[in-house]
Amino acid sequence: MNEWAESEVVRFHLRELSEDLQRLIDRIQSEEVSDTDLYLSIAHLYHHLNTAWNARNFKSLEDPLLLVDSTFFELASFPKDLDPWNLDFLPMQDK
């Protein structure tokens, strides 16, 4: 099992992503969603997805480093080690 599989940080952000994505889908199907609403919703989804990946080595949501503003912004930014078009980023055991 990978170490990140035990990360409550990863699980939290993926659950939030799933719930927020379903809410957005429901809203799109039941009401008119403005460009601004869609922009903000998609940005929020990216926040959770990016943080799930970037914080995969944090085990606990209580880790004090997660409360530091610079860490928060770094974790929420698009991952520097994730590129779906570049297989060189794949972990060695998956190549």
N, C-alpha and C positions, 0 to 999 in steps of 0.2 A: 504494500500500500504506500502511496506517496505521502510525504509529510503534510502536504497542503490539504489532503483529504480530511485531516483532523482539524482544520482551521475553522473556528466559528466565524471568523471574519469573512472567509470565502462563502460559507453557507449563508450568512446574513445578507451579504450583497446579492447573491444569486436569488435568494427568496424575494428580496425587495424588487429586484429586476423583474422577476416573474410576475409578481403582484402588480407592479406599476405598468408593465406591458399589457397585462390583461385588462386593467382599468382603461388604458388608452384605447385598446381595441374596442372595448364596450362603448366608450364615449364616441368613437368615430362611427360606430354602427347606429347609435341612438340619437346623436345630435350633431350639429355642425361644429366642427373644431376649427378655430382660426389658425392661420399660419403661425401666429405668435404662440398659441397654445401647443401646437405641434412641435415647434422649435424648442420650447421649454421642456416639454415631455421627453423628446428625443435626447436632449442634453442631459436630462436627469437619468435616463436609461443608460447612456454612455458613462455617466459618473459611476453607477453601480457596476457595470460590466468592467470598466477600467480598474476600479478599486478592487474588485474580486481578483483580477489577475495580478495587479501590482502588489497587493497585500497578502498574497498567498502564503508567505512565510511567517505572517503574524498568526499566532494561535488564538489569542484572546482579544475580544472586543475591549477588554479592560486595559490593554497595553498602553501605558502612558505616552508612548511615542505617537500613537494614533491621534492624540489630542493636540499635537504640535501643528500649528497652521502650515508650516512649510511641508511637513510630512503629508498632511491632508491634501494639499494641492498637488504634490508629487504623485501620490497614490491615485488621485482622480484624473490625472492627465493620461493621454493616450500612451499605451505602453511602448517603450523603446525597444523591447525585446520580443515584440509580437508583430509579425507581418505575414498575413495569410498567403502572400505570393512569394515568399522567400523561405524555402524549406531548410535553409541553413540555420534557422532559428529553432528547429525541432530539437527537443531534448535528445541527447545521444542515444538513450535506450529505445527511442521510438524511430530511429532512422533505419 
